[in-house]
Amino acid sequence: MADPSLIIFDCDGVLVDSEPISIAVLLEMIAKSGVTMSEDDAYDRFLGRSMATISKILHEEYGFAASEADLDEMRTNLYSRFELDLQPIPGIADTLKKLPQRRCVASSSQPERIRLSLRLTGLIDLLDPHIFSATMVKNGKPAPDLFLFAANTMNVDPAECVVIEDSPAGIQAAKAAGMRVFAFTGGTHSRGGRLESTLASLGPDLIYDDMLQLPDLLKS
């Protein structure tokens, strides 16, 4: 395998500790429609997925067709919660400053949400302008489209990329793209070991839970 020359970071749960906030706001919207879903089920079904995919699943499997008004209200609530509570993943800023490789972001979230998250957590200047969203490709994760688009735009062969992911959909997408993938389990939503077991079953190249370890892991 080629030495990595591009590190592709997912955003939610990898750069920013946003997943508990996002799932809570999503469940609030779903509950208003009369659909009951547990937090564990929401993580299993929606972690790492785009809003378009989430809306499709809710419609096809739960009979809930989210309107534009529903999505706008959820987005407003989410951004308000981000303004109050969003934190960076511990150690990520120091890690980004130490990495000698080029890096970019490839996230299922919309561009405005990615940039807001990075701005609120002080990470935007360490990653801008190399920010890619699932809205830029036909198929979101677990399809490989987004990661391949990011690598192509950055003029890097997929074999020279390492993806940092926290979701099953993201790991599947990275592997389908022919990239190495490190599963990160240091986000708040990963506590308890349930997610780690799921990620391990998908065969990532390694699993780690301390972002400050990343520079050394990439060397080895």
C-alpha positions in Angstrom: 0.0 0.0 0.0 1.2 3.5 -0.8 2.1 5.9 2.0 -0.9 8.1 2.8 -0.7 11.6 1.1 -4.3 12.6 1.8 -6.2 12.3 5.1 -10.0 12.5 4.5 -11.9 13.4 7.7 -15.6 12.9 8.2 -17.0 15.8 10.2 -19.7 14.8 12.7 -18.3 12.6 15.4 -14.7 12.9 14.0 -13.9 16.6 14.0 -16.8 17.8 16.1 -18.7 16.0 18.9 -22.1 16.7 17.3 -23.8 13.3 17.0 -25.7 13.3 20.4 -27.0 16.8 19.6 -28.0 15.8 16.0 -29.8 12.6 17.1 -31.7 14.4 19.9 -33.0 17.0 17.5 -33.9 14.4 14.9 -35.8 12.4 17.5 -37.7 15.5 18.6 -38.9 16.0 15.0 -39.8 12.3 14.6 -41.7 12.3 17.9 -43.9 15.2 16.7 -45.1 13.0 13.8 -46.2 10.3 16.2 -43.3 7.9 15.3 -41.6 6.3 18.3 -38.0 5.4 17.9 -35.3 4.7 20.5 -31.9 6.5 20.6 -30.1 3.2 19.8 -32.4 2.6 16.8 -31.7 6.2 15.5 -28.0 5.7 15.7 -28.2 2.3 14.0 -30.4 3.6 11.2 -29.1 7.1 10.6 -25.5 7.6 11.8 -23.3 8.9 9.0 -26.2 9.3 6.6 -27.2 12.4 4.7 -30.5 14.1 5.5 -31.8 13.1 2.1 -31.2 9.4 2.9 -32.6 9.8 6.4 -35.8 11.4 5.0 -36.1 8.5 2.5 -35.7 5.9 5.3 -38.3 7.7 7.4 -40.8 7.8 4.6 -40.3 4.2 3.3 -39.9 2.4 6.6 -41.8 4.5 9.1 -44.4 6.2 7.0 -43.2 9.7 7.9 -42.8 12.2 5.0 -40.9 15.1 6.4 -42.0 18.4 4.9 -39.7 21.3 4.0 -41.2 23.1 7.0 -40.3 20.1 9.3 -36.7 20.1 7.9 -36.3 23.9 8.2 -37.5 23.8 11.8 -35.2 20.9 12.7 -32.3 22.7 11.0 -33.0 25.9 13.0 -33.2 23.9 16.2 -30.0 22.1 15.4 -28.0 25.2 14.7 -29.3 26.8 17.8 -28.1 23.8 19.9 -24.8 23.9 18.1 -24.3 27.5 19.0 -24.8 26.6 22.7 -23.3 23.2 23.0 -21.1 22.1 20.1 -17.5 21.1 21.0 -14.6 19.9 19.0 -13.4 16.3 19.4 -10.7 16.5 22.1 -7.2 16.9 20.6 -8.3 17.4 17.0 -6.9 20.9 16.7 -3.4 19.8 17.9 -3.6 16.7 15.6 -4.4 18.7 12.5 -1.5 21.1 13.2 0.9 18.2 13.5 -0.2 16.2 10.4 2.3 16.6 7.5 -0.2 15.2 5.0 -2.7 17.2 3.1 -6.2 16.9 4.5 -9.8 17.5 3.6 -13.4 17.0 5.0 -15.9 14.7 3.3 -19.2 14.8 5.2 -22.8 13.7 4.7 -23.9 17.1 6.1 -24.8 20.1 4.0 -22.0 22.6 3.3 -23.5 25.3 5.5 -23.7 22.9 8.5 -20.2 21.7 8.0 -18.8 25.2 7.9 -20.9 26.3 10.9 -19.6 23.3 12.9 -16.0 24.0 12.0 -16.4 27.7 12.7 -18.0 27.3 16.1 -15.3 24.8 17.2 -12.4 26.9 15.9 -11.3 24.4 13.2 -12.4 26.1 10.0 -9.0 27.7 9.3 -7.3 24.3 9.6 -9.4 22.7 6.9 -10.9 25.4 4.6 -11.3 25.4 1.6 -11.1 21.6 1.2 -14.6 20.8 2.3 -16.8 18.3 0.5 -20.5 17.5 1.1 -22.7 14.6 0.0 -24.8 17.3 -1.7 -22.0 17.4 -4.3 -22.4 13.8 -5.5 -25.2 11.6 -6.7 -25.1 9.0 -4.0 -24.2 9.5 -0.3 -22.5 7.1 2.0 -22.3 4.1 2.1 -21.7 4.6 -1.7 -18.1 5.6 -2.4 -19.0 8.7 -4.5 -18.2 11.4 -2.0 -14.7 10.0 -1.1 -13.8 9.4 -4.7 -15.0 12.9 -5.6 -12.8 14.4 -2.8 -9.7 12.4 -3.9 -10.2 13.3 -7.5 -10.6 17.0 -6.7 -7.5 16.9 -4.6 -5.7 15.0 -7.4 -4.8 12.0 -5.1 -5.1 8.3 -6.0 -7.6 6.5 -3.7 -4.8 4.1 -2.7 -3.0 7.0 -1.2 -5.9 8.2 1.0 -6.7 7.3 4.6 -10.3 8.1 5.7 -11.1 8.8 9.3 -14.7 7.7 10.1 -17.0 7.0 13.0 -20.0 5.4 11.2 -20.7 2.1 9.5 -21.9 3.9 6.4 -18.6 5.9 6.3 -16.5 2.8 6.7 -18.4 1.0 3.9 -18.0 4.0 1.6 -14.2 4.2 2.2 -13.7 0.5 1.6 -15.8 0.7 -1.6 -13.6 3.6 -2.7 -10.5 1.5 -2.3 -9.2 3.6 0.5 -7.8 2.7 3.9 -10.1 3.6 6.8 -9.5 4.2 10.5 -12.5 3.9 12.7 -12.6 6.6 15.4 -14.5 5.8 18.6 -13.7 8.8 20.7 -16.9 10.7 20.3 -19.5 11.0 23.0 -21.9 8.8 21.1 -19.3 5.9 21.0 -19.3 5.3 24.8 -20.4 1.8 25.9 -18.7 -0.2 23.2 -21.8 -0.9 21.1 -20.7 1.2 18.2 -17.1 -0.1 18.3 -18.4 -3.7 18.0 -20.4 -2.7 14.9 -17.5 -0.9 13.3 -15.1 -3.8 14.0 -17.4 -6.2 12.1 -16.9 -4.1 9.0 -13.1 -4.6 9.0 -11.5 -1.1 9.2 -7.8 -1.0 9.0 -7.7 0.0 12.7 -9.9 1.3 15.5 -8.7 4.0 17.9 -10.3 6.4 20.4 -7.8 9.1 21.1 -7.4 11.7 18.3 -4.0 12.7 19.5 -2.7 9.2 18.5 -3.5 9.8 14.8 -0.1 11.2 13.7 1.7 8.2 15.1 -0.8 5.7 13.8 -0.4 7.1 10.3 3.4 6.7 10.5 3.0 3.0 11.4 
